[in-house]
Amino acid sequence: MFQLMKADKTIDFMRWSKVAFVLSILMIATAIGTLSTKWLNWGLDFTGGTLIEVGFEQPANLEQIRGALQAEGFGDATVQNFGSAREVLVRLRPREDATGEKLGNQILDAIKLGTGEQVEMRRIEFVGPNVGDELTEAGGLAIIVSLICILIYVSMRFEWRLAAGAVLALTHDVIITLGIFSLLQIEVDLTIVAALLTVVGYSLNDTIVVFDRIRENFRKMRKGEPVEVMNNSITQTLSRTLITSATTLFVVIALFTQGGAMIHGFALALLLGITVGTYSSIYVASALALKLGIQREHLMPTQVEKEGEEFDEMP
């Protein structure tokens, strides 16, 4: 079987577990601090409002466009490039005085008047505030329910120390990814929620592969210490982890660089989540199980005493 990296001897991963714990605690604390102060930059899907995309013949001057909109009473508008310097996206919070096509025409006229350039309307989308609230609740519930289902699954499949390590590692990945989005104030829409759920599944799959090998080695290495078994198991699965992560990252990087603005946030969330998830499979999930006191006897199958077995052993 092809292996990208075949170590001649066991790599001492757990040697750096304390450093990794400190790093993870710092990242989580930073993420929670950022989320508590800045929170998330919710997109139109969650806040409701109007999205208008316009095209220019020449590269657009965003400052000039913002000034033109402010002069016409649209000072709360968010203006940014979309895909290229000639494409501009205008976002507006819900307004009671105008919606839909009427608001789009007002924005278009304000831009034409303020810039003196020919502007073409590319698309206009409107999301009501009630729909935005429903999507926010549904997105949050989707992530929570997925974590609960995963908790039930790993609790049935693994000993509770391994299960706790897997769930805490997933929580670690989601919090850090959301913290980065909060820090950079990247807009969070429904595609980001889909990416987070994808990251949860990817990270869990990676962790389960490592944990299966850990359970197998605990039963095979009768005289091995827990730290030795952990290092041996992670080393044996390292080739698979690197190949899987690398091939996935190739696709995600291609989406991030060439996929366009529509899926830029989705690709970024996957890029961050896969990177953090690969790290957490080794230094969060496995190391936490070790800190919780995992031992060989915890993973040995339960011996069922058969009726009359004591008579069979008599000479």
Sequence and secondary structure as in RCSB ss.txt:
>XXXX:A:sequence
MFQLMKADKTIDFMRWSKVAFVLSILMIATAIGTLSTKWLNWGLDFTGGTLIEVGFEQPANLEQIRGALQAEGFG
DATVQNFGSAREVLVRLRPREDATGEKLGNQILDAIKLGTGEQVEMRRIEFVGPNVGDELTEAGGLAIIVSLICI
LIYVSMRFEWRLAAGAVLALTHDVIITLGIFSLLQIEVDLTIVAALLTVVGYSLNDTIVVFDRIRENFRKMRKGE
PVEVMNNSITQTLSRTLITSATTLFVVIALFTQGGAMIHGFALALLLGITVGTYSSIYVASALALKLGIQREHLM
PTQVEKEGEEFDEMP
>XXXX:A:secstr
   S   SS   GGGGHHHHHHHHHHHHHHHHHHHHHT  EE HHHH EEEEEEEESS   HHHHHHHHHHTT T
T EEEE SSTTEEEEEE   SS  HHHHHHHHHHHHHHHH S EEEEEEEEE HHHHHHHHHHHHHHHHHHHHHH
HHHHHHHS HHHHHHHHHHHHHHHHHHHHHHHHHT EE HHHHHHHHHHHHHHHHHHHHHHHHHHHHHHH TT  
HHHHHHHHHHHTHHHHHHHHHHHHHHHHHHHHHS GGGHHHHHHHHHHHHHHHHHIIIIIIHHHHHTT  HHHHS
      TTHHHHT  
